[in-house]
Amino acid sequence: MTPSPRIGLFFAPAADSALWRAGCAWLGRDAETGTACGQPDLPDIAAVTAEPRRYGFHATLKPPFRLAAGVTIEAAMAAIEALAGAIAPFTLPRLAVAELGAFLALRETAPCPRLQALADLAMAWPDSLRAPPDAAETARRLRAGLTPVEARMLERWGYPYAFGTWSFHMTLTGPLAEPDRRSWRNKAENFLASALDEAPELRDIAVFTETAPGTPLRLTRRVRLEG
C-alpha cells in the first residue's frame, strides 16, 4: 500500500531574499524549485549538510504529518488558509548561527512573542485533521531520550517540541563533534554574514510536502498571512 504524503507547516524566507538564496546554497538545494544549488567551496560540506538538505531551508512550525483518514488535502489547505488569514505578517529578530545540541542552526537573537504565538497556533491548528504518527516513528522519537514533558507532547501532538518545548531554529548541519562544531560555526558565520544583516520578514506559512518516506521535502505552497 502506497504511504500517504506528509505535509508540514514551516517558516521559509521569501524566495527573493538574500537569506533564502544563501540558506539554499549552504544546504545545496532549493526546496521550492527542487533544484540543486552550488555549495560553498568547503571540504566535506556536502556530507555535513546532508541531513538538513533533505528537509530544505526552513524552521518548523508544525512538523510533517499525515492526514487523518477521510481528510482531503483540500480540507487541509482550507484550514491552513483560515489560520494564515487570522495572522498579520511581522518581522523576526535578526538571526545568528548558534549551537543546538550537536547541530548548528540559525536562531533568533532576541525573544519574539509573535513568533511563539504563531508556532503555538500552527501546532494547535485543526489538529483533528492530523493522523497520529505510526509506531515506528514514535519509537524512534522515544529512543532519542526525551524529557517527561517532551514525551507528553509527543503523545498529545505527535511531536516532542511544542508550545513550551518548541524553539525556532533553521538547521544548517547534521550532528557534529564538539571541535568540529566550532570550526563549522565559523565557516557558516562567514558564508551567511551578509544574508544575516537584515531581520527576515515572516510573510506566509510555507507548506512543505514529503511524497514518500525518505524523499526530499518540497515547498509546494506559500499561504500568505493576511490578518
N, C-alpha and C positions, 0 to 999 in steps of 0.2 A: 504494500500500500504506500503510495507516494506521500511523504510528510507534507503537511500544510506549511505555507510560508510563515515566517515570523516577522512582525513589524515592531519597530522601536521608535520612541519619541525622543529626539535628540536636539541639542543646540549645534548648529554648524554655522560658522561665519558666512557672511554674504559672499556669494560666488565672485563678486567683483572686488573683494577686499584683499589687501596685501596679506592679511593673516591667513585667509583661506589658501591663497596661492602658495605661501611659504609652508603652511602645515601639510598640504598635499605633496609638495616637493620633498619635505623632510621624510614623510612616510613612503613616498614613491608611488602614490596612487591617488587619483581624483575619484572619490566615491560618487560624485554627481554625474560625471561623464562615463565612468567606468574605465578610463584610460590610465595607462602607466605614466608616471612623471619622472623626469630625470632627478635623481637624488644628488645631494652634495657629494663632492669627491672626498669621501672619508672611508678609510678601511673598515670593513665589516658592517657598514651601516645597513645594508640590506638584511643581514641576519638580526641585527639589533632591533630593527623596526618591523620584523616580520609579523609579530603578533598583532600590534595595533593596525598594521596595514590592512588586514582583512576587514576590520570594522570601519576604516576610514577615519578622517579627522573630525572629531566630534566630542561633545560632552553629553553624557546620558541624563535624560530627564525621567523617562520610563524605559526600562530595558526591553530588549526584544522579547516578544511573547507571541504565542499562537492564539488565534481567535477561538472563542468557545464554540461548541457545536451549534450550528444553526445561525451563527453570526456571519454576516457578509462583510466583505471589505468596504462596500458602500455604506453600510451602517457604521462601521468603524470610522471611516473618513468623515461622516456627518458628525459624529461625536467629537472628533478632533477639531473640526471646523467650529463647532459650538464652543469648545474650550478656548481656542485661539481668538474667537470673536469677543470674548469677555476680558481679554488682557491687552493692555496697551504696550507698544514697543518701549524699550528702555535701553540705556547704555550700561554695560557692565563696567566694573572696575578694571583698571589695567591688569594684564596678565603677566605672569613671570614663570620661568622654569623652576620647578621645585621637585624635591624627592617625595614620593608617595609610596611608603614601604620600600620595596626593591625596585620600583619603577620610577621613571621620570615622567612628569606631566606638567602641563600649564595649569596654574592655579590662580585664583583671583588674589589681588594684593590688598584687598580691604573687604570687610563684610558687605554683603549685598542682600538685604531682606527681600527685595523684589525677586531676586533670583531664587532664593529659598522658597518663596511663596509659589513661584511658577513650578518648581520641581515638586512641591507638595501637591499642587493641583493636578499636575500631569500623572503623578503616581496614583492619586485617587480617581482620576478620570475614569468615567463609567467602567469600573473595574469588573463589572459583571460580564463585560464583553471578552475578558481575558480567560483563556483556558489555563488551568494550573500547570506548572512545569511538570515534566514527566519524572519518574522515579530516579532515572539515571542522572538528570540534571540536578535534582535536589540532593542526591548523594554526593555528587561532585562538589557542590557548594558546601555541604557539611564537612567534607574532608578538609576544606581549607582552614578549619579551626575557627569557627565563628564564636562571637561572644553570645551570651544568652539573649541579649536584646536583638542582635543580628539574626539569631536563629528564629526568634519570634517574628521578625519582619519577613524572613524567608517563608515561614508558614502562612502568614497572612497575605503578603503581597507578591510572593513568588520571587523575591529579590531581597538580599540581606541589607541593602543600603538604601533606606527610605526614611524620609522625614528626619528625625534626629541623627540617624546614622549616614545620611546622604552627604556627599561632598562634591562640589564642582571640580571636575578635572578633565583635561584633554590629554589622553595618554600619548606619550611620544616614543616609548621604548617598551620592550619586554623586560622581564626581570633581569637585574644586573647585580653582580657582586659589588660590595661597597667601594673598593678602589676604582672599579670601572664606572660607577655612578658619578664620581667626582669628575672624571675625565669627560664622560659623555655630557654631563651637565654643562661644562664649559663649551663643548662643541655646539650643543643645542642653543645656548645663550648667544653665541657668536652668530650662528646662522639665522636665528629668528629675531635678532635685535631690532632691526628696522621695522619689522612687522608688528612688534610689540610696543612701538612708540605711542600708538593711539589706542584708547579703550574701544573694544569692539561693541557694535550695536546688536541687540537681540531683536530682530525684526519678525521672526517667524519660528514656527516649530518645524523642524526637519524630520520628515518621516523616512526612516531607513528600512529597507526590506532585505531579508535573507530568504532566498527562494528554496534552499535545501541546506541541511546541516553541513557546516564547514565551508560553505561557499562565501565569497566576499559579499559584504553588505553593500547595497546601492542606495543612494539618496534619491528616492523616487518622487518625492513631492515636498515642496515648502508651503506650509499653510500660514499665511500672514497673520500676525497679531493685529487686531483691529478694535480693541477695547477703548 
